Amino acid sequence: MGIIIRVIMTAALVLGSTAAAQADILFGPAICPVRADAAFKILGARGEIDGVGSEYIWLRNNRPGWRRDRQSLLSRDGRRYDVLDISKGSAKQAICFDISDFFGKM
């Protein structure tokens, strides 16, 4: 997915997402195809706006003060993953989200 689409999706999330939509999203355990410090399967997202937004909410709630440095989209064995490289000072982590259930849905 291109950077422009990500920017548009993020803007739409900020402008149009509701707390009720986010309340239905859960995070289950996942196995990431690359090394990650944490891996989750996003459950209950209706589409990419809710799903990607839930990634950012998870980061804000679980890694306060960390900065999102890079976001990569991976495809392995028919599944899709967002891998977020984050940092806080000199500490770095990779957080992996299995987005297969909502990838490609608006």
C-alpha positions in Angstrom: 0.0 0.0 0.0 1.4 3.4 -0.9 2.4 6.1 1.5 -0.4 8.4 0.1 -3.1 5.8 0.9 -1.7 5.4 4.4 -1.8 9.2 4.9 -5.3 9.4 3.7 -6.4 6.4 5.9 -4.7 8.0 8.9 -6.4 11.3 8.2 -9.8 9.6 7.8 -9.2 7.8 11.1 -8.5 11.0 13.0 -11.5 12.7 11.4 -14.1 10.0 11.3 -13.3 7.1 13.7 -15.6 6.6 16.7 -14.8 5.1 20.1 -17.6 2.6 19.6 -16.0 1.1 16.5 -12.7 0.8 18.3 -14.4 -0.8 21.3 -15.3 -3.9 19.2 -11.6 -4.5 18.2 -9.7 -7.1 20.1 -6.1 -8.3 19.9 -5.3 -12.0 19.9 -2.0 -13.8 19.9 -0.2 -14.2 16.5 2.9 -15.6 15.1 4.8 -13.0 13.0 6.9 -14.2 10.1 9.8 -11.8 11.1 11.4 -11.1 14.5 9.1 -9.0 16.6 9.0 -8.0 20.2 5.2 -8.5 20.3 2.8 -10.0 17.8 -1.0 -9.7 17.7 -3.9 -10.6 15.4 -6.4 -7.8 15.1 -9.9 -9.1 15.5 -13.2 -7.3 14.9 -12.0 -4.5 12.6 -14.6 -3.7 9.9 -12.0 -2.4 7.5 -8.5 -0.8 7.2 -9.5 2.5 8.8 -10.6 0.8 12.0 -7.8 -1.8 11.9 -4.9 0.5 11.3 -6.3 2.9 13.8 -6.4 0.1 16.4 -2.7 -0.4 15.8 -2.0 3.2 16.7 -4.3 3.0 19.7 -2.5 -0.1 20.9 0.8 1.6 20.6 -0.4 4.7 22.4 -1.9 2.6 25.3 0.9 0.0 25.6 4.0 1.9 24.5 3.4 5.5 25.8 6.2 7.9 24.7 7.4 5.6 21.9 7.8 7.0 18.4 6.7 5.1 15.3 9.7 5.1 13.0 8.6 2.9 10.1 5.7 0.8 9.1 6.1 -2.2 6.7 3.5 -4.3 5.0 4.4 -8.0 4.7 2.7 -10.8 2.9 3.5 -14.4 3.8 1.6 -17.7 3.2 -1.5 -15.8 2.2 -1.6 -13.6 5.3 -0.9 -9.9 5.6 1.1 -8.2 8.4 1.9 -4.6 9.5 5.2 -4.4 11.2 5.8 -1.2 13.1 9.3 -0.3 14.1 9.2 2.0 17.1 11.7 3.7 19.4 12.1 5.5 22.6 15.5 7.1 23.1 18.0 4.4 22.2 15.5 1.5 22.7 14.0 0.0 19.6 11.2 -2.6 19.1 9.2 -4.2 16.3 5.5 -4.8 16.9 3.8 -7.1 14.4 0.0 -7.0 13.7 -1.7 -9.7 11.6 -4.1 -7.6 9.5 -5.4 -10.4 7.3 -9.0 -10.3 8.5 -9.5 -6.6 7.4 -6.8 -6.0 4.7 -8.3 -4.6 1.6 -11.6 -3.7 3.2 -12.7 -0.1 3.5 
